[in-house]
């Protein structure tokens, strides 16, 4: 990152934080103006030291959320739509976090009108700011300023396709210097395109030394050009030139690639679940905060339910069973007991009545379910103790449902086990798409869809859809 980019990034972060402060004051003024907050109370809420500490803590969380959505990464290849949608997602999640602060710390200032104004103000200003900045940068790039001098290593069809793409979009700011390659079998086809090479592969270090180059994009086949690619990367590293490599190195279908550093060793990591990074840390933090708030909110219901179970049937209030979690780690899941005491022993007798295809066991009129248990399942209250699993870190609020060891042992395909690449959750896509009425293959398909498309915004949408699905009681067994 050059000096100008560093200054622009810091200015961008400062602009977002000032936007939060402005939106907060605007929301407070609107609430006061509409008589929702008495003037004396509004003044007192501003001068309390505790409120300042909470607000600065919230600013830190807001910054992490914006960073987690990639709003401070290079947006050169993104679209205006991407910018607005990412801002909308970030401000919505940030306002949700403020709502949790309001509930957890009983902040009287946080009325619905205040939160709505705060969200609208942040979204409008942050989106407008990014769109204006994009428009300015694109205009400068079309005028030949703020360009990235790009050198492409390779003259194959991939290299030519990429060159044509960046030339077709001058607003991206890539200026193609030329290609780097030696003569090879199909080199004549490259020459017929009208492009030309500026140097050979061995002469790259000298070319970098004597020309302005911001980025080298490698399109060479690694199998046959490994040593040449290694030397180009080493030269770029030595001279401080950025290197880009097209992401289809290994013809990956599902996994995404990341590079990590361990001492002086570089490790290429391929993973199918987004299990690391700043966004996932935000997910875990949200899991903890939201489940803590929900546990406190539902504590009277938890207590009453436990007492009713003890009164109406023989046995403990909680049902504890071993399940498989992240990367098949075993953990004890907590649920309210909805069946008779020896239900697991009787399951073998009921196997012929199983209504689910695949390894999962479900029957509509299970004779083991108690009268109270039937109601608990229909309302999903039996799942509430899993909030303790989330607090323990064994589960998330959203993720593939954790299956019993017996069900997992019945998997016919290894691809089904990809659902273990993320933490299991209390709710997921299949629960808002039909719940237990879905066949097993559709269930797995939705789990894979969740893993492949995971984002904080997707979690938020699933959580918002879960409550209506539970209230309808459709598909609950």
N, C-alpha and C positions, 0 to 999 in steps of 0.2 A: 504494500500500500504506500503510495507516494504521499508527499507532504500535503498537497491539495486535497487528496481523497481523505486523509486523516482529519483535516480541518472540517471538511464537509460532513464527515460522519459525526464528529463531536457536536457540530452545529445542529445536525439533525436530532441527535439525542436530547440536546438542550431544548430545542423547539418542542419536542414531544412532552418533556417534563413541564415546560411553561404552559403548554396547552392543557395539561391536567390541572394545574393551579388555576388557570383562567376558567376552565369548565366548572371547577369546584366553586369558585366565587360566583360565577354566573348562576349555577344551580341554587346556591344559598340565597342569592338576591331574588331569584324568581320565586322561591319558596316563601321568603319574607314578604315579597310584594303581593303575593296572593293570600297572605294571612295565615299560611300553614304553620309558620314558625314565629312566635312572638319576638319582637325586636330585642328585648333584654336577653332572652334565651339564646338568640343568634350571637349576640356579643359575647356572652359567657362561653359559648362553645368554641369561640376563636381564641380565647386567652388561656384556656386550660392547657397546662404542660402536657398532660396525658394525650390530649387530642393532637398536639403537635408531633409527639412521638409516634402515634398511630398513623398520622398522615405521612410522615417521612418513611415509615415502614411500608405503607401502601405505595408510595412512589417507587420504592425499590422493587416491589412485586410487579408494578405496572411496567417498569423497565425490563424486567425479566420476561414478562409476557410478550412484549413487543420484540425482544431479542429472540424469544422462542419461535415466533412466527416468521422469523427471517426478515424482519423489516429493516434491519441494519446491515444485511448482507448486500452484495452487489445485485441490483435489480435491473441491470442492463438488458438481460434477456427475458425479463418478465413483461407482462402486458399491463395496460391501464386497469383492465378488469381485475387482474391478479392483485394489483396494489390496493384497489378499493376493497376487494373481498377480504384480503388479509388484514387490513385496518379494521374492517367491520367485525371480523372474528376476534381480533385482539381487544378492541374496545368493549365488545359484548362480554368476553371472558373477564376482562378487568372490572367491568361494572358488576358482574356477578360476584367477583371477589369482594368488592366494596359492600355489596349486599350482605355477604357473610360477615364482614367486619361489623356492619350495623347490627346484625342479629346477635353476634357473639359478644360484642361490647356494649350492646344496648344504647347505641348512639341515636339520640332523638332527632338529630338533624337529618338523618337518612330516611326521609319520607319517600313514597313512590314518585311524587312529582320531582323531588330533588334528584333521585336516581335516574329518572327518565331524561331530565334536562342535562344532567352530567354526561350520560351516554350520548345523547344527541349532539351536544357541544363538542365532545372529544372526537366523535366520528366525523362530523362535518369539517372541523378544522384540520384534523390529521389527514383526512382524505384529500381535502382541497390543497393542503400544503404539498403533499406528495405529487398530486397531479400537476400543480404549477411547476414544481421542481423538474418533473419529467419533461414537461413541455419546454422549459428553458434549456435543459440539457440536450434534448433532441434537436432543437433549433441550432444550438451551438455546434452539434456534431454535423448537421447538414451543411453548416458553413465552414466545416473543416477544422473545428476546434474540439478539444477534449477527445481526441481520437486515440485508439489503441493500435499501435503499429504491430501488425500480426504477421508472423512467418509460419508457413505450413510445411511441416516435415512429411514428405510423401507425395506421390503423384498418382495414386490409385483413384478409383471411382469415389470412394468415401471422401478423399481430400477435395476432389473437384466439386462434389455435391455441397460440402460445407462452404467452400469458397463462393459458390453461386448464391448460397443462402445469405451470407453476410453482405455480399455486394448488392443483393436485392433490397436490403434494409439499411440504408445509410444512417438512419436515426439511431442504430445500435452503436455506431461510432467505431466500427472495426475498419481499419485501413489495411488492405492486403499488400504487403511488401512483395511477396512472391513465394515460390515453392523451393524446397530443398530436397534434392534427391540425386541419385546416380542413374545412369542409363540401365534399363532393365527390359525384360521381354516385351512388354506392352507399352514401352515408353513413347512409341510413335503415336498411339491413341491419345496420350496426354498432349503431345505437341499439336495435334489437330484441333484441340479445344481453344487454341489461341493463347493459353497461359504459357509461362516460361519459368525455368528455374533460375535462381540468383546465385546458387553455389551448390557444391557437392556436399555429401554427408560429412566427410572428413574435414571440410573447410568451415564447418559451422562455428567453431570457437573464434576463428579469425573474423568471420562475418559479424558475429555478435560484438566483437571488440571495436569494430570500425563503423557500425551502423546503429541507428536508433531502433531498438526492438523492445516492445513492451511485453509481448507474449509469443511463445512458440507453441503451436498446436501440433501434436504428434498424431499422424494418421498412418504410420508405418505398421505393417504386420509384425507383431512382437516375436512370433515364432522364428521367422527367418531373419529378422533384423534386430535381435536382442542387443548385441554388442553396440551397434550404431545408436540405438535408442538410449542405451545406458550412457554413452559418451555425450550425447546431446543434452540429456538431463543433467549430467555432471557439469557440463559447460554452463548451462543456464543457472544452475545452483551457484556455481562459483562467481558468476558475473551478476547475480541478483535479478535474473530475468524470469518472469512467471512462465510456468509450463502448464499446458492443458492437454489432457488425453481423452479422446472420445470414450464414452462410458461403456461401449459394447465390446470391451476387451475379450470377455469370455463368453459372449453370446448368452448372457444371463436372461432367464425368463421371468424370475420373480425376485431374486435377491438384489439388494442394492449394495454398492461398493463404497467403502470408506477406507481412509489411510490413517494409521496411527503411528506414533513414534515411541519406541522403547529404547532409551539410550541412543545409540548410533544405528539402531536397526529400524527400518520402516516395515510396517506390517499392513498388508492389504486385507481388510476384513469384509467378508460377504455375509450378509444377514437378511432374513426375510421379515423379521419383526423390528419395528423401530424401538429398540429397547435401550438406547443410550442417547446422550446428548442433553442439551439444556431444556428442550421441550418436554422430554420425558421426566426430568426433575420437577418441572412445573406440574406435570400430571400427578406425580406422587405427592407433591405438596398439596395440591387441590384435593386429592383423595383423602389425605389425613385431615385437612381442615374441614371439608364438607362432611365427612363421616363423623367427626367429633361433634360438629354442630347438630347433625341429625340424631346422633346418640343422645345428646342432651335434650333435644326437642322431643324425642319419642320415649324417653326414659319412663314416664308414667305408663305409657302403653306397653312397654316391655315388661314392666313389673306386673301389671294387671294380667297380661297374657300368660306369664309364667304361673301366676297364682291360679288362673282358670284351668290351665292344663293339669296342675297338681290336684285340683279339686275334682275334676271330671273324669280322670283316668289314672290308672296305677302306673307309676314309673316316674322318671326324672322329667323336668320341664324342658330340658334341652336334648336334642339329638346330635351326637357328635360322631362324625364318620371321617375316615381317611380318604382324602382326595388327592389327585395329582395336579400340581400347579406349574409354575414357571420352569420350563425345561425338565418337567416330570419330577420336580421336588415334591415330596409327600408332606401334607399338612392336615391338621384336624379342622374340618369345617363345622361351624356352629349353625344350627337351625332350631326352631321350636319343634318339639316332637309333635307330629301329627298322626302317628300310627300307634298301634298297640305295642306293648313292651317287647315282644319277641318277633317283630315284623321281619327282620332280616333273615331269621331262620325259616320263616314261612315262604320266602320268595321263591325257593326252588320248586315248591308245589305249584306256584302260580305261573311259572315260566311258559307253559303252553298257551296261556291267555294273553301273552305280551302283544300289544297292538302296534308297537314301533318296529320298523325294520332296522337292521343294523344291530349293534351291541347294546343299545339303550333299552332299559326296561320301563314301560309305562302301560297302565291299563286304566280305563275310564272309571269303572266302579270297583276300585281296589277294596276288598273286604277288610283290609288291615287298617284303613283310615278311620279314625275316631270321628264322631259327629262334629266336635269342635275343630278337629284337624281339617275336615272338609272345608269349613268356613275360613280357617287360617290360610289354606292353600289358595282358595278363590280370591282372597284379598291380598295374597302374597305377604301377609304379616309374618308367616313362618320364616321368611328370608331375612327379616330385620336383624337377627343376631349376627349375620355375616358382616355387619358394620364393624364388629370386633375383629374379624379377619382382616378387614381393610386397615384398621388401626395397627394391627400386628405387622402389616406389610406382606401378608400372604396373598392378598387379593386386591383388585382395584374396584372402583365403582362400576366401571365399564370394561368389559372384556369377555372372551369366550367363557361360557359357564364351566366351572370345574367339574369334571366327571369322576365318578367312583372308580376305584382301581379295577373292579370287575368289568365295568364298561370299556375302559381303555384297553384291557387285555383282549377284547374282542374286535379291535380294529383290523380290517382286512387289508388296508392300504397304508403304506408309510406316509403318504401325503397327508393323511388325517392327523398325524402326529405334529404337523406344523402348527397346530393350534396351541401347542405348548411353548411356542417361541415368544409369547407375551404373557403377562400376568393374567390369571383368570379374573372374571368380574361378577358382580351381582346381577348386572343386566347387560344385554348385548343386542345386536341387530335382530337375531331370531326371536327374541322376546317381544320386540315391538313389531314383528311381522307375522304373528300367528301363534307364538309361544309353542306349547306342546302339540298343536295340531299339525305342525310341519313334519314331513318325513325326515329321516335321519340325514340323507344325502343333501337335502336342501338346508338343513341345519348346519352341516359342515361347510356347505358352499357360502352361507352367510358369514360364518366365522372366518373363512379365508378372505372374503370380501372386506371384512372389518380390518384384518391384519394388513392386507395389501394397501388399504386406503386410509390407514389410521391418521388421525390428526386430533388436536384438542377440540376443534370445531365439531368433528364427527362425534366425539364423546358428549359434547354439549347437546347436540341434536338428539342423540339417543336418550340422554337423561330427560330431556323435555318431552319425548314421546313415551317414556316408560310409565309415567303417572296415568295418562289417559288409557293406556293398554291395561294397566292394573285395575283401574276403576271399571272398565268394561268387563273384566274378568274373562275375556275371550281366550280360549285355549289353555286356561289354567287347569291343572290336574293335581 
